[in-house]
């Protein structure tokens, strides 16, 4: 959430309001029309401050939060069985209110509710279907989880799919460079050798994946962002070109959280949105979302969803790269916190979530 002083300072600049309205219009243009008698597949994305969900005369009344001034108030009303009712409601940071009656209504209508915090951490409050285990799926999941060889084969398949998808992203969305050619060569080599190699433990397989990832993200150094209005919203020089997937703010050990570059901030948000979708899908399909196979069980982490997202990450990367390379950004699209962490403005985050 923005600190009060930050929010007031931002409101004083017309560029913030102009950019927010630009992203609002962008959302309206990108909405896909729903086919006749088809329930919408588009999630409803809420952001800003003062969002609310409540039940009024049997219908669900939702008010979009405010992210800038002036901003037109948005309201959505859904009735039971409504084809326009989304299967997923995403709350992106911000603030607001929700009642117990709303949770019951959403559960009855099969609507999942998830929140993405400013840090990029997902919090899934409710899954519309609840956790009703499918015996066959759970039996497969726990059997694979407890057998080391089955675990390794499952992980090998995930990593092969991830590397294959990363090749597509490199070829279609990363500018040509020597780094890109090395990354493509490494990915091709891995796809030839990985199915034939024997692994004794998961860390050996992870090392192979890490080597590919290092080459993959090194190829992104050719990616540049376009900027405008720099006299009013100056930006750090390090934001002009992509640096690295890890943040410079995580100390001596390289980590991907606490993004210090706009593209990494977009990736963290996008991964979290996709993770929330996969967790909801795993629950509705009758799997245990915490019963990880490649990733170990941890009470606070939906480890099975982290398994499922591995081959999806390059697809998310492709969406983020295509989006980032098409836009001309302003410093008003991002918030630089006092600790150096780069965050997305609410309406930009809403646009990005809609792509995933």
NORGIRA-V618728 format. One line per field, one symbol per residue. phi: phi as a letter, one per 30 degrees, with the letter a starting at -180 (. if undefined). psi: psi as a letter, one per 40 degrees, with the letter a starting at -180 (. if undefined). burial: # if it has 24 or more other C-alpha atoms within 12 Angstrom, else .. Layout:
phi=???
psi=???
burial=???
//
This chain:
phi=.ddeddddddddcddddddddeddddddddddddddicdecddcccbicjdbbbcbhicccbcddccabdbddcbbbbcdiddddddbcccchiblbacdddedddddciccbbbcdedjddbcdacediccdceddddddddddccdddeddddedddedddddddddddcbcddaddddddddddddddddedcdcbcaddddddddddddddddddddddcccbbhdddbdbdddddbdcaddddccidcdbcdhecbedddddddddddddddddddddddicddcddcdcddbeccddddddddeddedddedddddddddccdbeddbccddcjdcbddeddeddddddd
psi=iiiddddddddehddddddddddddddddehhhhihehhiehihhhiaheiihihhfeihhhhiiheihihhhhihhhiheheehiehhhhhbaiaiiidddddddddefhihihhideehihhdihdeighhhdddddddddddehdddddddddddddddddddddddddehihiddddddddddddddddddeihhdiddddddddddddddddddeeehiiiiifdddgiiideedihcidiieefadhhieifheidddddddddddddddddddddddeeiheegicdhihhdehgddddddedeeddddddddddddedihiideeihhideehhiiidddddddded.
burial=##....#..##...##########..#..............##############....##########......###.....#############.#...######.#######################......#..##..#.....#####################.##.....#.#######.##..#.......#..##.##..##############.#.......#...##########.......#############################.###########....#########################...########....################
//
